[in-house]
């Protein structure tokens, strides 16, 4: 099986590529990534020379590049490519619309023209908005509250339209928050871990009572593979674990794992449109044979340990030095 993974140099995409190449020797992967600030080829050093892996530098918003790749015997598309950071979407939504909406349309159109066997759209539980109690189901209405979640909801609706109008064999996934190794250190868990390792304080929005559901990135990769091979065309699958934690619970655990105290917390003004709680019902996914392989406690220990022992990976990202790596490898972006 020849798969195109878009956004494969990012956190979730790179972990998925390594999972597929490690666990499924009959698969080959083409990785299309434009290498924005969050795209890091060092995430993929272990597979760089794998004969079943190929990297292509490019943007899914570029229709020509997308078509040139997909027409070259691509059978499956797994679209991880997206602008994803909520705070950045508040400061500047345009890039989110261009990548998440226009880029998705380009992929869908190329998939239709070249008769792709399966298209998987990687989306987020944030499209549903916030929920005070209970869990979102796959048929819950979209109520996005940030430019980021609105751009992802728009892309999901475009996928639905291509399924209904053109019979495109596509599936959408709505996952809870991923965490694990190689996550860009602007996200909550790696930001807090790396700050504390550097002796810096950690910024907690408001009182830290907002609740998120979490999944270890390898369990997410396994879920995507299960949906690709066992999921039904035209369906949406929520990916969740039931690991609901407030931001303060996450903060306290990271402090404990790194043997720091609450003096390292700096409470900051809450961000605009900050959703209170996310939670998804993942029964549909479990019915096709998936369940998490890791416990939350074990996954957090593995994650914090990884950041403790991989300072050479994340320190350049926090200082901007990683840009020199790309200029040397690929020239100016």
Rosetta blueprint (number, residue, H / E / L):
1 X L
2 X E
3 X E
4 X E
5 X E
6 X E
7 X L
8 X L
9 X L
10 X L
11 X H
12 X H
13 X H
14 X H
15 X H
16 X H
17 X H
18 X H
19 X H
20 X H
21 X H
22 X H
23 X H
24 X L
25 X L
26 X L
27 X L
28 X E
29 X E
30 X E
31 X E
32 X E
33 X E
34 X L
35 X L
36 X L
37 X L
38 X L
39 X L
40 X L
41 X H
42 X H
43 X H
44 X H
45 X H
46 X H
47 X H
48 X L
49 X L
50 X L
51 X L
52 X L
53 X E
54 X E
55 X E
56 X E
57 X E
58 X L
59 X L
60 X L
61 X L
62 X L
63 X H
64 X H
65 X H
66 X H
67 X H
68 X H
69 X H
70 X H
71 X L
72 X L
73 X L
74 X L
75 X L
76 X E
77 X E
78 X E
79 X E
80 X L
81 X L
82 X L
83 X L
84 X L
85 X L
86 X H
87 X H
88 X H
89 X H
90 X H
91 X H
92 X L
93 X L
94 X H
95 X H
96 X H
97 X H
98 X H
99 X H
100 X H
101 X H
102 X H
103 X H
104 X H
105 X H
106 X H
107 X H
108 X H
109 X H
110 X H
111 X H
112 X H
113 X H
114 X L
115 X L
116 X L
117 X L
118 X E
119 X E
120 X E
121 X E
122 X E
123 X E
124 X E
125 X H
126 X H
127 X H
128 X H
129 X L
130 X L
131 X L
132 X L
133 X L
134 X L
135 X L
136 X E
137 X L
138 X L
139 X L
140 X L
141 X L
142 X L
143 X L
144 X L
145 X L
146 X L
147 X H
148 X H
149 X H
150 X H
151 X H
152 X H
153 X H
154 X H
155 X H
156 X H
157 X H
158 X H
159 X H
160 X H
161 X H
162 X H
163 X H
164 X H
165 X H
166 X H
167 X L
168 X L
169 X L
170 X E
171 X E
172 X E
173 X E
174 X E
175 X E
176 X L
177 X E
178 X E
179 X E
180 X L
181 X L
182 X L
183 X L
184 X L
185 X L
186 X L
187 X L
188 X H
189 X H
190 X H
191 X H
192 X H
193 X H
194 X H
195 X H
196 X H
197 X H
198 X L
199 X L
200 X L
201 X L
202 X E
203 X E
204 X E
205 X E
206 X L
207 X L
208 X L
209 X L
210 X L
211 X E
212 X E
213 X E
214 X E
215 X E
216 X E
217 X H
218 X H
219 X H
220 X H
221 X H
222 X H
223 X H
224 X H
225 X H
226 X H
227 X H
228 X H
229 X H
230 X H
231 X L
232 X L
233 X L
234 X L
235 X L
236 X E
237 X E
238 X E
239 X E
240 X L
241 X L
242 X L
243 X E
244 X E
245 X E
246 X E
247 X H
248 X H
249 X H
250 X H
251 X H
252 X H
253 X H
254 X H
255 X H
256 X H
257 X H
258 X L
259 X L
260 X L
261 X L
262 X H
263 X H
264 X H
265 X E
266 X E
267 X E
268 X E
269 X L
270 X L
271 X L
272 X L
273 X L
274 X L
275 X L
276 X L
277 X E
278 X L
279 X L
280 X E
281 X L
282 X L
283 X H
284 X H
285 X H
286 X H
287 X H
288 X L
289 X L
290 X L
291 X L
292 X L
293 X L
294 X L
295 X L
296 X H
297 X H
298 X H
299 X H
300 X H
301 X H
302 X H
303 X H
304 X H
305 X H
306 X H
307 X H
308 X H
309 X H
310 X L
311 X H
312 X H
313 X H
314 X H
315 X H
316 X H
317 X H
318 X H
319 X H
320 X L
321 X L
322 X H
323 X H
324 X H
325 X H
326 X H
327 X H
328 X H
329 X H
330 X H
331 X L
332 X L
333 X L
